[in-house]
Amino acid sequence: MKLYDNWKTYKKVVGAGDLNGDGIGDLVAQDTTNALYRYYGTGTGTGTFASRVKLSASWGVSYNVVVGAGDITGDGAADLVARDTAGALYRIPGTGKGSFGTRVRIGTGRQGYKGLF
């Protein structure tokens, strides 16, 4: 099923888990200007998403990989993990309210890997 027609303005689209605690999966997307947007899943059974909401005007310029990692901090909120071009790995904690807190460096030397899974 096609969700939307024009996703080519995004350079990263990530299944981020449940960002707002409603039990429905959500997306985050980074466009070519590095703005970060959130799309809440609607839960209608058709796999659609609500209108986007801008979270940041300039986000993750140096990130070359971003994944939705689930709740890795144990606080009940979905988190992201990102790697920058120098190979540093970051945890980006979800707030449980549809946004993210300050990133925390959790590793280095990951530049040799093609992706994170």
GROMACS elastic network, one bead per residue, 0.5 to 0.9 nm:
[ bonds ]
;  ai    aj funct       b0    kb
    1    46     6  0.84023   500
    1    47     6  0.81607   500
    2     5     6  0.75038   500
    3    47     6  0.74452   500
    3    48     6  0.62069   500
    3    49     6  0.79876   500
    4     7     6  0.70589   500
    4    48     6  0.88113   500
    5     8     6  0.88328   500
    6     9     6  0.70946   500
    6    10     6  0.89467   500
    7    10     6  0.57473   500
    7    11     6  0.87305   500
    7    13     6  0.87323   500
    7    31     6  0.89980   500
    8    11     6  0.73614   500
    8    31     6  0.85618   500
    9    30     6  0.86010   500
    9    31     6  0.55323   500
    9    32     6  0.60581   500
    9    33     6  0.88565   500
   10    13     6  0.67677   500
   10    29     6  0.63504   500
   10    30     6  0.55135   500
   10    32     6  0.57880   500
   10    33     6  0.88227   500
   10    34     6  0.87702   500
   11    29     6  0.76390   500
   11    30     6  0.59145   500
   11    31     6  0.54605   500
   11    32     6  0.58310   500
   11    34     6  0.84856   500
   12    28     6  0.81527   500
   12    29     6  0.54949   500
   12    30     6  0.51324   500
   12    31     6  0.69752   500
   12    32     6  0.87614   500
   12    64     6  0.89329   500
   12    65     6  0.83660   500
   12    66     6  0.77630   500
   13    27     6  0.69323   500
   13    28     6  0.58939   500
   13    30     6  0.65439   500
   13    31     6  0.87142   500
   13    66     6  0.87232   500
   14    26     6  0.86591   500
   14    27     6  0.55898   500
   14    28     6  0.53636   500
   14    29     6  0.62280   500
   14    30     6  0.87760   500
   14    66     6  0.70676   500
   14    67     6  0.61765   500
   14    68     6  0.64148   500
   15    25     6  0.73292   500
   15    26     6  0.62016   500
   15    28     6  0.67098   500
   15    29     6  0.89129   500
   15    67     6  0.73634   500
   15    68     6  0.57275   500
   16    19     6  0.69655   500
   16    25     6  0.70547   500
   16    26     6  0.56616   500
   16    27     6  0.51842   500
   16    28     6  0.62938   500
   16    67     6  0.71585   500
   16    69     6  0.72592   500
   16    70     6  0.73280   500
   16    78     6  0.69073   500
   16    79     6  0.73028   500
   16    80     6  0.68376   500
   17    23     6  0.88470   500
   17    24     6  0.76110   500
   17    26     6  0.54932   500
   17    27     6  0.72808   500
   17    68     6  0.63126   500
   17    69     6  0.77865   500
   17    70     6  0.60275   500
   17    71     6  0.86498   500
   17    77     6  0.88786   500
   17    78     6  0.57979   500
   17    79     6  0.79880   500
   18    21     6  0.57840   500
   18    22     6  0.68951   500
   18    23     6  0.59769   500
   18    24     6  0.55259   500
   18    26     6  0.55578   500
   18    27     6  0.86253   500
   18    40     6  0.82818   500
   18    41     6  0.84599   500
   18    70     6  0.81484   500
   18    77     6  0.74787   500
   18    78     6  0.59761   500
   18    96     6  0.80391   500
   18    98     6  0.84950   500
   19    22     6  0.80509   500
   19    23     6  0.87739   500
   19    24     6  0.83714   500
   19    25     6  0.74318   500
   19    26     6  0.63075   500
   19    27     6  0.84516   500
   19    38     6  0.88857   500
   19    40     6  0.77399   500
   19    77     6  0.65936   500
   19    78     6  0.56787   500
   19    79     6  0.81911   500
   19    94     6  0.67942   500
   19    95     6  0.76764   500
   19    96     6  0.54559   500
   19    97     6  0.64281   500
   19    99     6  0.73224   500
   20    23     6  0.79940   500
   20    24     6  0.84205   500
   20    26     6  0.84849   500
   20    40     6  0.80733   500
   20    77     6  0.77784   500
   20    78     6  0.85277   500
   20    94     6  0.89411   500
   20    95     6  0.81222   500
   20    99     6  0.83478   500
   21    24     6  0.76554   500
   21    76     6  0.82163   500
   21    77     6  0.72799   500
   21    78     6  0.87123   500
   21    96     6  0.60006   500
   21    97     6  0.73676   500
   21    98     6  0.85388   500
   22    25     6  0.85374   500
   23    43     6  0.86389   500
   24    40     6  0.78105   500
   24    41     6  0.57766   500
   24    42     6  0.72245   500
   24    43     6  0.59582   500
   25    40     6  0.71821   500
   25    41     6  0.55224   500
   25    42     6  0.85674   500
   25    43     6  0.81700   500
   26    38     6  0.74690   500
   26    39     6  0.57994   500
   26    42     6  0.86072   500
   26    49     6  0.76879   500
   27    37     6  0.83222   500
   27    38     6  0.59014   500
   27    39     6  0.50420   500
   27    40     6  0.64940   500
   27    41     6  0.74475   500
   27    49     6  0.83653   500
   27    68     6  0.88739   500
   28    36     6  0.69022   500
   28    37     6  0.55336   500
   28    39     6  0.60896   500
   28    40     6  0.86602   500
   28    52     6  0.89010   500
   29    35     6  0.82342   500
   29    36     6  0.57131   500
   29    37     6  0.52216   500
   29    38     6  0.65391   500
   29    39     6  0.79623   500
   30    33     6  0.79229   500
   30    34     6  0.55821   500
   30    35     6  0.55742   500
   30    37     6  0.63665   500
   30    59     6  0.76337   500
   30    60     6  0.84010   500
   31    34     6  0.52000   500
   31    35     6  0.55773   500
   31    36     6  0.66841   500
   31    37     6  0.80911   500
   32    35     6  0.74819   500
   33    36     6  0.89834   500
   33    57     6  0.80217   500
   33    58     6  0.74366   500
   33    61     6  0.89779   500
   34    56     6  0.82794   500
   34    57     6  0.66561   500
   34    58     6  0.50542   500
   34    59     6  0.54420   500
   34    60     6  0.69938   500
   34    61     6  0.61977   500
   35    54     6  0.71192   500
   35    55     6  0.75455   500
   35    56     6  0.54962   500
   35    58     6  0.50874   500
   35    59     6  0.59342   500
   35    60     6  0.88280   500
   36    53     6  0.85116   500
   36    54     6  0.59313   500
   36    55     6  0.54568   500
   36    56     6  0.51126   500
   36    57     6  0.65336   500
   36    58     6  0.72061   500
   36    59     6  0.60727   500
   36    60     6  0.85417   500
   37    52     6  0.59486   500
   37    53     6  0.53285   500
   37    55     6  0.54105   500
   37    56     6  0.72346   500
   38    51     6  0.84800   500
   38    52     6  0.54724   500
   38    53     6  0.52051   500
   38    54     6  0.64331   500
   38    55     6  0.67070   500
   38    98     6  0.74411   500
   38    99     6  0.81904   500
   39    49     6  0.58676   500
   39    50     6  0.58489   500
   39    51     6  0.62869   500
   39    53     6  0.66797   500
   40    48     6  0.87833   500
   40    49     6  0.55218   500
   40    50     6  0.54168   500
   40    51     6  0.76814   500
   40    52     6  0.76417   500
   40    53     6  0.88237   500
   40    98     6  0.83269   500
   41    44     6  0.83879   500
   41    47     6  0.72198   500
   41    48     6  0.61544   500
   41    50     6  0.62447   500
   42    45     6  0.80787   500
   42    46     6  0.84545   500
   42    47     6  0.73106   500
   42    48     6  0.58406   500
   42    49     6  0.51416   500
   42    50     6  0.60040   500
   43    46     6  0.74742   500
   43    47     6  0.68818   500
   43    48     6  0.74053   500
   43    49     6  0.81398   500
   44    47     6  0.68449   500
   44    48     6  0.71714   500
   45    48     6  0.78523   500
   49    52     6  0.82206   500
   50    53     6  0.89341   500
   54    57     6  0.74044   500
   55    59     6  0.88008   500
   55    98     6  0.87072   500
   55    99     6  0.67842   500
   55   100     6  0.85911   500
   56    59     6  0.59808   500
   58    61     6  0.71594   500
   59    62     6  0.86715   500
   59    63     6  0.87909   500
   60    63     6  0.51181   500
   60    64     6  0.84793   500
   60    82     6  0.84738   500
   60    84     6  0.81524   500
   61    64     6  0.82764   500
   61    84     6  0.85263   500
   62    83     6  0.82144   500
   62    84     6  0.51317   500
   62    85     6  0.58871   500
   62    86     6  0.84099   500
   63    66     6  0.69354   500
   63    82     6  0.62313   500
   63    83     6  0.54134   500
   63    85     6  0.62277   500
   64    82     6  0.76384   500
   64    83     6  0.61016   500
   64    84     6  0.55494   500
   64    85     6  0.59646   500
   64   115     6  0.88431   500
   65    81     6  0.83044   500
   65    82     6  0.55803   500
   65    83     6  0.52872   500
   65    84     6  0.70768   500
   65    85     6  0.86634   500
   65   114     6  0.86497   500
   65   115     6  0.64471   500
   65   116     6  0.69824   500
   66    80     6  0.68636   500
   66    81     6  0.57772   500
   66    83     6  0.65734   500
   66    84     6  0.90000   500
   66   115     6  0.87339   500
   66   116     6  0.76456   500
   67    79     6  0.88180   500
   67    80     6  0.56900   500
   67    81     6  0.54304   500
   67    82     6  0.64404   500
   67   116     6  0.68713   500
   67   117     6  0.72414   500
   68    78     6  0.75065   500
   68    79     6  0.63244   500
   68    81     6  0.65244   500
   68    82     6  0.89207   500
   69    72     6  0.67003   500
   69    78     6  0.70569   500
   69    79     6  0.56841   500
   69    80     6  0.52752   500
   69    81     6  0.61469   500
   69    91     6  0.89289   500
   69   117     6  0.84761   500
   70    73     6  0.88786   500
   70    77     6  0.76426   500
   70    79     6  0.54853   500
   70    80     6  0.72681   500
   71    74     6  0.57364   500
   71    75     6  0.69781   500
   71    76     6  0.60671   500
   71    77     6  0.54930   500
   71    79     6  0.54802   500
   71    80     6  0.85823   500
   71    93     6  0.84182   500
   71    94     6  0.82077   500
   72    75     6  0.81163   500
   72    76     6  0.88130   500
   72    77     6  0.84959   500
   72    78     6  0.75228   500
   72    79     6  0.65242   500
   72    80     6  0.86830   500
   72    91     6  0.85239   500
   72    93     6  0.84169   500
   73    76     6  0.78404   500
   73    77     6  0.79667   500
   73    78     6  0.85859   500
   73    79     6  0.76939   500
   73    91     6  0.89705   500
   73    93     6  0.74882   500
   74    77     6  0.75948   500
   75    78     6  0.85830   500
   75    95     6  0.88660   500
   75    96     6  0.87605   500
   76    94     6  0.89364   500
   76    95     6  0.89222   500
   76    96     6  0.72622   500
   77    93     6  0.76257   500
   77    94     6  0.53595   500
   77    95     6  0.60073   500
   77    97     6  0.83674   500
   78    93     6  0.72112   500
   78    94     6  0.52662   500
   78    95     6  0.78285   500
   78    96     6  0.69193   500
   79    91     6  0.70674   500
   79    92     6  0.57894   500
   79    95     6  0.83198   500
   79   100     6  0.78625   500
   80    90     6  0.82545   500
   80    91     6  0.59781   500
   80    93     6  0.64406   500
   80    94     6  0.72909   500
   80   100     6  0.86886   500
   81    89     6  0.70781   500
   81    90     6  0.55833   500
   81    92     6  0.59410   500
   81    93     6  0.85032   500
   81   116     6  0.84578   500
   82    88     6  0.83026   500
   82    89     6  0.57755   500
   82    90     6  0.52082   500
   82    91     6  0.66299   500
   82    92     6  0.74405   500
   82   116     6  0.83944   500
   83    86     6  0.80482   500
   83    87     6  0.59938   500
   83    88     6  0.55695   500
   83    90     6  0.62575   500
   83   108     6  0.88507   500
   83   110     6  0.74662   500
   83   111     6  0.80002   500
   83   115     6  0.88257   500
   83   116     6  0.83038   500
   84    87     6  0.54233   500
   84    88     6  0.55271   500
   84    89     6  0.67218   500
   84    90     6  0.82159   500
   84   110     6  0.87908   500
   84   111     6  0.79794   500
   85    88     6  0.75063   500
   85   111     6  0.66854   500
   86   108     6  0.81973   500
   86   109     6  0.77339   500
   86   110     6  0.80044   500
   86   111     6  0.61725   500
   87   107     6  0.82867   500
   87   108     6  0.55787   500
   87   112     6  0.76050   500
   87   113     6  0.86727   500
   88   105     6  0.70596   500
   88   106     6  0.77512   500
   88   107     6  0.57391   500
   88   109     6  0.62984   500
   88   110     6  0.63427   500
   88   111     6  0.75750   500
   89   104     6  0.85246   500
   89   105     6  0.58809   500
   89   106     6  0.55664   500
   89   108     6  0.57975   500
   89   109     6  0.82387   500
   89   110     6  0.70147   500
   90   103     6  0.60818   500
   90   104     6  0.53593   500
   90   106     6  0.53278   500
   90   107     6  0.69905   500
   90   108     6  0.89464   500
   91   102     6  0.87054   500
   91   103     6  0.55918   500
   91   104     6  0.51797   500
   91   105     6  0.63536   500
   91   106     6  0.64435   500
   92   100     6  0.64713   500
   92   101     6  0.64401   500
   92   102     6  0.64309   500
   92   104     6  0.64767   500
   92   105     6  0.88541   500
   93    99     6  0.87236   500
   93   100     6  0.55514   500
   93   101     6  0.53283   500
   93   102     6  0.69820   500
   93   103     6  0.67049   500
   93   104     6  0.81182   500
   94    97     6  0.77060   500
   94    98     6  0.72424   500
   94    99     6  0.60137   500
   94   101     6  0.61681   500
   95    98     6  0.65922   500
   95    99     6  0.56916   500
   95   100     6  0.53732   500
   95   101     6  0.63445   500
   96    99     6  0.71378   500
   96   100     6  0.82224   500
   97   100     6  0.83532   500
  100   103     6  0.83272   500
  105   108     6  0.81358   500
  107   110     6  0.76400   500
  108   111     6  0.81452   500
  109   112     6  0.73840   500
  110   113     6  0.58656   500
  110   114     6  0.89652   500
  111   114     6  0.77631   500
  113   116     6  0.76304   500
